Amino acid sequence: MTSVLLVALAGLGLGLSLIVAIGAQNAFVLRQGLRREHVLAVVLVCALSDAVLIAAGVAGGGVLFTAVPWLVDVIRWGGALFLAGYGILAAVRALRRPKPDAAGLRAGSGPAAAGLGATIATTLALTWLNPHVYLDTVLLLGSVASTHGDARWWFAGGAALGSILWFTSLGFGARLLAPLFARPLAWRILDGVIALVMLTLAVLLVLGG
């Protein structure tokens, strides 16, 4: 096994370890995958955003946050407000009583399906208004990649591949759970979990976590 391949695998492993965790972005991708709404667009936005951020980190973009520290605070407060708003909406969905004659919120059905533009905007906000994504991709991955010298871009490629594999699996693999989510109660539980995750993350951001 060549050295550059080992470096790429190291990037893949670290990249996956940073993104395979419950969070606002993953919760949203899962919900879109279950509803089968604009899944490809959501997966592409998430994966491409990660690739851009990873590339920025490898290219030295972390210097920006060191030189302009207040930029992180702007992102933190903006992200907290957005997450709080989205969490409240998810809580409302979870508490809303289903119609007596509802057969279940099946994949690709249900009320208030968001348009493509609104879905992409939400995905971008969940990604770029999260200060932790800059710490993970721009700073952490960028710093680790720099230790590999000329092979750092192989490391970045492996990390970006990890994002592609994860979001593709999460978005398109969610449909395997469709039978479970044929019942309104399952959707209410999912929205309740999403609300809890979003609101918790909003509080942590406000507290500087």
N, C-alpha and C positions, 0 to 999 in steps of 0.2 A: 504493500500500500504506500503510495507516494506521500511525501511530506505535505504537499498542498491539499491533498485529499483529507489527510488527518486534520489539517487546520480548518477545512470546510466543515468536517464532522464536528469539530469542537464548537464552531459557530452555530451549527444546527442544534447541538445539545444545549448550549447556553440560551440560544434564542427561544427554544421550546420551554425551557425551565422558567423563563421570565413571563411567557404569555399564557401557558396552560395553568390558569388559576381563575377562580370565579372573580369577575369584575364587571364593571359597567359595560364595556365593549363586548365581552364574551356573552353576557346575559342578553344583550340586544341582538347579537348575531344568532344566538340560539332561538330567540323568539321569532325572528324573521324566518329562520329555517323551518320552524314548526308550522308557521302560517304560510310558508312557501311564497312569500312576498318579496320580490326584488332581491332574491338571494344572491344571484351572481353579482349584481351591482354592489351589494353590501360587502361581499367577500373581496371583490376587487379593490374597493376603497380602503378596507382595512389592511390588506396585504401590500398594496402600493404605498400607503401611508407609512407603514413600517419600513418598507424598503427605502423610501426617501429619507426617513429619520436615521436609519442605520447608516446610509451612505453619508449623510451629513455628519454623523458622529465620527466615522472613519476619516472623513476629509478634514476634521478639526472643528466642526461646528459647535462643539461644547465650549469653545472659547467665548462664544457670544453670551452664554449664560453666566460665565465668570465675569465678563466685562460689564454686563448689564444685569445685575442681580435682581432688580425690581421687576424684570420681565417675568420671572418665575412667579412672583406674587400676583401679577396681573392674570396670568394663566390660571393660577390656583383659585382665585376668587371667581373668575368667570366660569371655571369648571364646576365649582361648588354650587353656584346659582343654577347652572344648567342641570346638574345632577339632581338637585333638590326638586326642581320643577318636574323633571321626568319621573322622579320617584313618587311624587304626589299623584301624577297622572296614573301611574301603575297601581298605586294604592286604591285610587278611585275605581279602576277597572276590577281590582280584586274584591272590593266591597260591594260592587253593583250586583244586584240579584239578577240571575238569568231569567229570560222569559219562560213561563211555564211550558210553552209548546216548543221550546228550543231543543233541537236534536243534538246540539253540541257545536262548539266552535271548531269545525273541521279545518284542516289545513287549506289555506287559500280562501277561506270564507270568513264570515263574521262581519260585524259592523265596523265602520270607521277605518277601512283599509287606507293607509297613507299612500299618497302618490309617490312616483319615483323621485321627484325633486326633493320632497320633504324627507323621504327615507335617506337619501344621500346626504342631505344637510344634517340630519340627526347623527348619522354615522360619522361624518366629519367632526361634528361637535364632540361626540363621545371619545373620539380619538385625539384630536388636537387641543382640546381644552382640559386634558388630563395631564397635569405636570409630571406624574410618575412615568408617563411614556417617554418623556425627555430624559429623565434620570436613567431609565432602563436602556433605551436605544442610543440616544446621542452621547450620554456620558459614560454609562457602564460598558455597553457593547463597543462604543468607540474607543474607550480606554483599553479594553482587553484586546481589541483588534490591533491596536498600535504596537502591542508587545510581539506581534508576529512579523513585524518588518514588512518586507516586500510582499509577503503572503497575506497581508491584512485584508485585501479585497476578496480573497478566497474565504476568509473568516466571515466577512460581511455577506458574501453570497450564501454561505451556509445558514446564517442567521435569518436572512430574508426568505430562504427556502423553508425554514421552520415556520415562519408566519404564513406562507402560502399553504403549506400542508395542514396547519392547524385550523385556519379559518375555513378552508375548503371542506375539511372533515366535519367541522362544527356546523357550518351552514347547510351543507347538502346531506350530511349524515343525520341531522335532526329529524328528517322525515321518517326515520325508522321508529321514532317514538309517536308517530301520528295516531296509531290505535289508542294509545293511552290518553292522548289529548283530544279524543273525540267527545269527551265529556266536559261540560262547562266547569265542573268543580276542579278538574286538573288545570285548566287555564287560570282559574282564580288563584290556585295555589302558586302556580308559576309567577303570575303577576305580583302576588304577595312577596315571593322571594326576591323578585326583581326590585320591588319597591324598597325592601329592606336593604338590599345591596346598594342601591343608588343613594338612599338617604344616609346610610352608614358612611359611604365614601364621601358624601358631601360634608358631613360633620367632621370627618378626619381631615379633609382638605382645609376646612375653616380653622381647625385646631393646629394645622401645620403638619399633620401626619403624613 
